[in-house]
């Protein structure tokens, strides 16, 4: 798809409402998946046992799936087997970003019915990073009466 978008002329890119210099259509396709650092997905100790974070579990599934896809390609597997593996890769990447997509079953913890918390859920909601951490900092700063004097 990226190769098709690269062949679109600058005039057509402008007609779509994008800047040919700064925001071409091929730039909208995610070709590499950034991996959150371990600090953003720490291991948790539960009952003396170590448990990996939801994001780490999903990243492991993505890596395993990519390895299986590579092995199928090397082995010269049938087209339908490759297609199934590609679909599974798309599912894992999509649910890693947002595990609440309509019409798509959410990824759950193995052996449990608990759904994995995706990157999207980390940022949104009452327990999300933006509302939970950043807004809390703004509230604390608002409580400091001498802050306006310090900043000026």
C-alpha positions as a Markdown table, in Angstrom:
| # | Residue | x | y | z |
|---|---|---|---|---|
| 1 | Unk | 0.0 | 0.0 | 0.0 |
| 2 | Unk | 2.9 | 2.3 | 0.8 |
| 3 | Unk | 4.3 | 1.9 | -2.7 |
| 4 | Unk | 1.0 | 2.8 | -4.2 |
| 5 | Unk | 0.7 | 5.9 | -2.1 |
| 6 | Unk | 4.3 | 6.9 | -3.1 |
| 7 | Unk | 3.3 | 7.0 | -6.7 |
| 8 | Unk | 0.5 | 9.6 | -6.1 |
| 9 | Unk | 1.4 | 13.0 | -7.5 |
| 10 | Unk | 1.8 | 16.1 | -5.4 |
| 11 | Unk | -1.2 | 17.7 | -7.1 |
| 12 | Unk | -3.4 | 14.8 | -6.0 |
| 13 | Unk | -2.0 | 14.9 | -2.5 |
| 14 | Unk | -2.9 | 18.6 | -2.4 |
| 15 | Unk | -6.4 | 17.8 | -3.7 |
| 16 | Unk | -6.9 | 15.5 | -0.7 |
| 17 | Unk | -6.0 | 18.3 | 1.6 |
| 18 | Unk | -2.5 | 17.2 | 2.6 |
| 19 | Unk | 0.8 | 19.0 | 2.2 |
| 20 | Unk | 3.0 | 17.3 | -0.4 |
| 21 | Unk | 6.0 | 18.5 | 1.5 |
| 22 | Unk | 5.0 | 17.6 | 5.1 |
| 23 | Unk | 2.2 | 15.0 | 5.1 |
| 24 | Unk | 2.1 | 12.7 | 2.1 |
| 25 | Unk | -0.2 | 9.7 | 2.2 |
| 26 | Unk | 2.6 | 7.1 | 2.5 |
| 27 | Unk | 3.6 | 8.8 | 5.8 |
| 28 | Unk | 0.2 | 7.8 | 7.3 |
| 29 | Unk | 1.1 | 4.1 | 7.2 |
| 30 | Unk | 2.8 | 2.7 | 10.3 |
| 31 | Unk | 5.7 | 0.6 | 9.0 |
| 32 | Unk | 7.5 | 0.2 | 12.3 |
| 33 | Unk | 5.9 | -0.5 | 15.7 |
| 34 | Unk | 7.5 | 1.4 | 18.6 |
| 35 | Unk | 8.0 | -0.7 | 21.7 |
| 36 | Unk | 7.3 | 1.0 | 25.0 |
| 37 | Unk | 10.3 | 0.8 | 27.4 |
| 38 | Unk | 10.3 | -1.7 | 30.3 |
| 39 | Unk | 9.5 | 1.2 | 32.7 |
| 40 | Unk | 6.2 | 1.6 | 31.0 |
| 41 | Unk | 5.4 | -2.1 | 31.2 |
| 42 | Unk | 7.0 | -3.3 | 34.5 |
| 43 | Unk | 6.7 | -6.9 | 35.8 |
| 44 | Unk | 4.5 | -7.4 | 38.8 |
| 45 | Unk | 4.9 | -9.7 | 41.8 |
| 46 | Unk | 1.7 | -11.5 | 42.7 |
| 47 | Unk | 1.7 | -14.1 | 45.5 |
| 48 | Unk | 5.5 | -14.6 | 45.2 |
| 49 | Unk | 5.2 | -15.2 | 41.4 |
| 50 | Unk | 6.3 | -12.8 | 38.7 |
| 51 | Unk | 3.7 | -11.7 | 36.2 |
| 52 | Unk | 4.4 | -9.7 | 33.1 |
| 53 | Unk | 2.5 | -6.6 | 32.2 |
| 54 | Unk | -0.3 | -6.8 | 29.7 |
| 55 | Unk | 1.6 | -4.8 | 27.1 |
| 56 | Unk | 4.6 | -7.2 | 27.4 |
| 57 | Unk | 2.3 | -10.2 | 27.0 |
| 58 | Unk | 0.8 | -8.7 | 23.8 |
| 59 | Unk | 4.3 | -7.8 | 22.4 |
| 60 | Unk | 5.4 | -11.4 | 23.0 |
| 61 | Unk | 2.4 | -12.5 | 21.0 |
| 62 | Unk | 3.3 | -10.1 | 18.2 |
| 63 | Unk | 6.9 | -11.3 | 18.1 |
| 64 | Unk | 5.8 | -15.0 | 18.1 |
| 65 | Unk | 3.4 | -14.4 | 15.3 |
| 66 | Unk | 6.0 | -12.6 | 13.2 |
| 67 | Unk | 8.4 | -15.5 | 13.7 |
| 68 | Unk | 5.7 | -18.0 | 12.7 |
| 69 | Unk | 4.9 | -15.9 | 9.6 |
| 70 | Unk | 8.6 | -15.8 | 8.6 |
| 71 | Unk | 8.9 | -19.5 | 9.1 |
| 72 | Unk | 5.9 | -20.1 | 6.9 |
| 73 | Unk | 7.3 | -17.9 | 4.2 |
| 74 | Unk | 10.7 | -19.7 | 4.3 |
| 75 | Unk | 9.0 | -23.1 | 4.1 |
| 76 | Unk | 6.9 | -22.0 | 1.1 |
| 77 | Unk | 3.6 | -22.5 | 2.8 |
| 78 | Unk | 0.3 | -22.2 | 1.0 |
| 79 | Unk | -1.2 | -18.8 | 0.4 |
| 80 | Unk | -4.2 | -19.4 | 2.7 |
| 81 | Unk | -1.8 | -20.3 | 5.6 |
| 82 | Unk | 0.1 | -17.1 | 5.1 |
| 83 | Unk | -3.1 | -15.1 | 4.9 |
| 84 | Unk | -4.3 | -16.5 | 8.2 |
| 85 | Unk | -1.0 | -15.7 | 9.9 |
| 86 | Unk | -1.1 | -12.1 | 8.4 |
| 87 | Unk | -4.6 | -11.7 | 9.7 |
| 88 | Unk | -3.5 | -12.9 | 13.2 |
| 89 | Unk | -0.6 | -10.4 | 13.1 |
| 90 | Unk | -3.0 | -7.6 | 12.2 |
| 91 | Unk | -5.3 | -8.6 | 15.1 |
| 92 | Unk | -2.5 | -8.6 | 17.7 |
| 93 | Unk | -1.1 | -5.2 | 16.6 |
| 94 | Unk | -4.6 | -3.7 | 16.5 |
| 95 | Unk | -5.6 | -5.0 | 19.9 |
| 96 | Unk | -2.2 | -3.9 | 21.4 |
| 97 | Unk | -3.1 | -0.4 | 20.4 |
| 98 | Unk | -6.8 | -0.5 | 21.2 |
| 99 | Unk | -8.4 | -3.6 | 22.8 |
| 100 | Unk | -11.9 | -2.2 | 22.6 |
| 101 | Unk | -12.4 | -2.2 | 18.8 |
| 102 | Unk | -16.0 | -2.7 | 17.8 |
| 103 | Unk | -16.7 | -6.0 | 16.2 |
| 104 | Unk | -13.4 | -7.5 | 17.2 |
| 105 | Unk | -13.1 | -9.8 | 20.2 |
| 106 | Unk | -10.7 | -8.4 | 22.8 |
| 107 | Unk | -7.5 | -10.2 | 23.7 |
| 108 | Unk | -7.7 | -11.9 | 27.1 |
| 109 | Unk | -5.2 | -13.2 | 29.6 |
| 110 | Unk | -4.4 | -16.9 | 29.0 |
| 111 | Unk | -6.6 | -19.0 | 31.2 |
| 112 | Unk | -8.8 | -16.1 | 32.3 |
| 113 | Unk | -11.6 | -13.9 | 31.0 |
| 114 | Unk | -9.8 | -10.7 | 32.0 |
| 115 | Unk | -9.1 | -8.5 | 28.9 |
| 116 | Unk | -5.6 | -7.2 | 28.4 |
| 117 | Unk | -5.1 | -3.4 | 28.9 |
| 118 | Unk | -3.9 | -1.9 | 25.6 |
| 119 | Unk | -2.0 | 1.3 | 25.0 |
| 120 | Unk | -5.2 | 3.2 | 24.4 |
| 121 | Unk | -6.7 | 2.1 | 27.7 |
| 122 | Unk | -3.4 | 3.3 | 29.4 |
| 123 | Unk | -4.1 | 6.8 | 28.3 |
| 124 | Unk | -7.9 | 7.1 | 28.6 |
| 125 | Unk | -10.4 | 6.7 | 31.4 |
| 126 | Unk | -10.2 | 7.4 | 35.1 |
| 127 | Unk | -7.2 | 5.1 | 35.6 |
| 128 | Unk | -5.4 | 6.3 | 32.4 |
| 129 | Unk | -2.0 | 8.0 | 32.4 |
| 130 | Unk | -3.3 | 11.4 | 31.3 |
| 131 | Unk | -6.2 | 11.7 | 33.7 |
| 132 | Unk | -4.5 | 9.8 | 36.6 |
| 133 | Unk | -0.9 | 11.2 | 36.5 |
| 134 | Unk | -0.7 | 14.4 | 34.5 |
| 135 | Unk | -4.0 | 15.9 | 35.6 |
| 136 | Unk | -3.1 | 15.1 | 39.2 |
| 137 | Unk | 0.1 | 17.1 | 38.7 |
| 138 | Unk | -1.9 | 20.1 | 37.3 |
| 139 | Unk | -4.2 | 19.9 | 40.4 |
| 140 | Unk | -1.2 | 19.9 | 42.8 |
| 141 | Unk | 0.3 | 22.9 | 41.0 |
| 142 | Unk | -3.0 | 24.7 | 41.3 |
| 143 | Unk | -2.9 | 24.2 | 45.0 |
| 144 | Unk | 0.4 | 26.0 | 45.4 |
| 145 | Unk | -0.6 | 29.6 | 46.3 |
| 146 | Unk | 2.8 | 31.2 | 45.5 |
| 147 | Unk | 3.1 | 29.5 | 42.1 |
| 148 | Unk | 2.1 | 32.6 | 40.0 |
| 149 | Unk | 4.8 | 34.7 | 41.9 |
| 150 | Unk | 7.4 | 32.0 | 41.3 |
| 151 | Unk | 6.7 | 31.7 | 37.6 |
| 152 | Unk | 6.9 | 35.5 | 37.0 |
